[in-house]
Amino acid sequence: MAIIQPTKLSAVREALEKLEVTRLTVCDAQGFGRQRGRTELYRGHEYTTRMLRKAVLEIVVNDDFLERTVNTIIGAARTGPEGSIGDGKIFILPADQAAQISDGFRGPGAV
């Protein structure tokens, strides 16, 4: 599960396609971490936005694709050569089993 800036979604998707990771789910989300929101000006009034837009990518890969996928996302989602606060996070969770709904096929081939 990768939480990235929405502006980096196209770059990440294209980088994953080059890696031949072609199956992913994208969800819109709102949240904050160390950024703690942002203060903006609208019609002369200042207001604070606590929740910032993010894109959540849910990707399941076999073990042999894990490190390549993580490194590709990091490279494509990072802003600038050293990155910055708010670039996002990747959470690596085990997927113990997978099953295709269409035919019930299970195992690594179902991914």
Secondary structure, DSSP 8 states (H G I E B T S, - for coil): -EEE-GGGHHHHHHHHHHTT----EEEEEEE-STT--EEEEETTEEEEE-SEEEEEEE----GGGHHHHHHHHHHHH-STTT--TTSEEE--------B-TTT--BSGGG-
